[in-house]
Amino acid sequence: MFDVPPPDPSIMQTTQILGLSRRKIYRLVEAGQLVSYVLGGKRRVSLASIKFYIDQCRVAGSQLSIPPVTGKRKPGRPRKHPKPVPGAAE
């Protein structure tokens, strides 16, 4: 009788769709990369914005050689306080 589209996914469903943490989803919403709204006391994320975000994250073949940007230290970077080596003269 009525053609009702399925509701947009909740935050928890969005974490399962994207494979990201709940906090990361909230950060994406705060940054405006995902569009959300509250309906019936539940925050929902627009399915169109999820699809757009996935499209923005796609990489072309030439970009595969570029390492992903992370917040971790680069390999080989010295520590601020190096650990003492046993048996080394001080």
C-alpha positions as CSV (number, residue, x, y, z in Angstrom):
1,M,0.0,0.0,0.0
2,F,2.7,2.5,1.1
3,D,6.2,2.5,-0.3
4,V,8.1,3.4,2.8
5,P,11.9,3.4,2.4
6,P,13.9,1.6,5.1
7,P,15.0,3.9,7.9
8,D,18.5,5.2,7.9
9,P,20.9,3.2,10.0
10,S,21.6,4.0,13.7
11,I,25.1,4.8,14.9
12,M,25.7,1.2,15.9
13,Q,24.5,-0.1,12.6
14,T,26.8,2.5,10.9
15,T,29.8,1.1,12.8
16,Q,29.0,-2.3,11.4
17,I,28.6,-1.0,7.9
18,L,31.8,1.0,7.9
19,G,33.8,-1.2,10.3
20,L,34.7,1.8,12.4
21,S,34.4,2.5,16.1
22,R,31.4,4.4,17.6
23,R,33.7,7.3,18.6
24,K,35.0,7.5,15.0
25,I,31.5,7.7,13.6
26,Y,30.7,10.6,16.1
27,R,33.9,12.3,15.0
28,L,32.9,12.0,11.3
29,V,29.4,13.4,12.2
30,E,31.0,16.3,14.1
31,A,33.4,17.0,11.2
32,G,30.4,17.1,8.8
33,Q,31.6,14.1,6.8
34,L,28.5,12.1,7.8
35,V,25.0,13.6,8.1
36,S,23.0,12.6,11.0
37,Y,19.7,13.4,12.7
38,V,17.7,12.4,15.8
39,L,14.4,10.6,15.2
40,G,12.4,9.0,18.0
41,G,15.3,9.5,20.4
42,K,17.8,7.6,18.2
43,R,20.5,9.2,16.2
44,R,20.4,8.0,12.6
45,V,23.0,8.5,9.9
46,S,21.9,9.4,6.4
47,L,22.5,6.4,4.1
48,A,23.3,8.7,1.2
49,S,26.1,10.3,3.3
50,I,27.5,6.8,4.2
51,K,27.6,6.0,0.5
52,F,29.2,9.3,-0.3
53,Y,31.8,8.8,2.5
54,I,32.7,5.3,1.1
55,D,33.0,6.8,-2.4
56,Q,35.4,9.5,-1.0
57,C,37.5,6.8,0.7
58,R,38.0,4.7,-2.5
59,V,41.5,4.7,-3.8
60,A,42.7,4.4,-7.4
61,G,45.4,2.0,-8.5
62,S,48.1,4.6,-8.5
63,Q,47.2,5.6,-4.9
64,L,47.7,2.1,-3.5
65,S,51.5,2.7,-3.2
66,I,50.9,5.6,-0.9
67,P,51.0,4.4,2.8
68,P,48.0,5.3,4.9
69,V,48.3,8.3,7.3
70,T,48.2,7.2,10.9
71,G,48.9,8.9,14.2
72,K,51.6,6.5,15.1
73,R,55.3,7.1,15.1
74,K,57.3,6.4,12.0
75,P,59.4,3.3,12.2
76,G,63.0,3.9,13.2
77,R,62.2,7.2,15.0
78,P,64.2,7.3,18.2
79,R,62.4,7.4,21.5
80,K,62.4,10.5,23.6
81,H,63.9,8.5,26.5
82,P,66.0,5.6,25.2
83,K,66.0,2.5,27.3
84,P,69.4,1.8,28.9
85,V,71.4,-1.0,27.3
86,P,72.5,-3.6,29.9
87,G,76.3,-3.8,30.2
88,A,76.8,-0.4,28.5
89,A,79.2,2.0,30.1
90,E,77.5,5.1,31.4
